[in-house]
Amino acid sequence: MAIWLDLDGLEDYLKIPKSTLYLLAQQGRLPGHKIGRAWRFDQDEVDEWIKSGGSKPRTEESSNRDTVKRSGTAS
């Protein structure tokens, strides 16, 4: 069962200021879900985000762009 945190809970969990977490969530750099005007964060997703270095998870689209850049040709 998922554990959902609001900004206050995430601030306590990560020891990162709410303003920073809010900005990261707005920019899509922190995995979160906006429900109405409130942000909610799945603790498991946040843990994976931290383990991946705190960066936005790679999408298939960004992987394809990187492949094109390395090979110099589009597929």
Buried (B, 14 or more C-beta within 10 A) or exposed (E): EEEEBEBEBBBEBBEBEBEEBBEBBEEEBBBBEEEEEEBBBBBEBBEEBEEEEEEBEEEEEEEEEEEEEEEEEEE
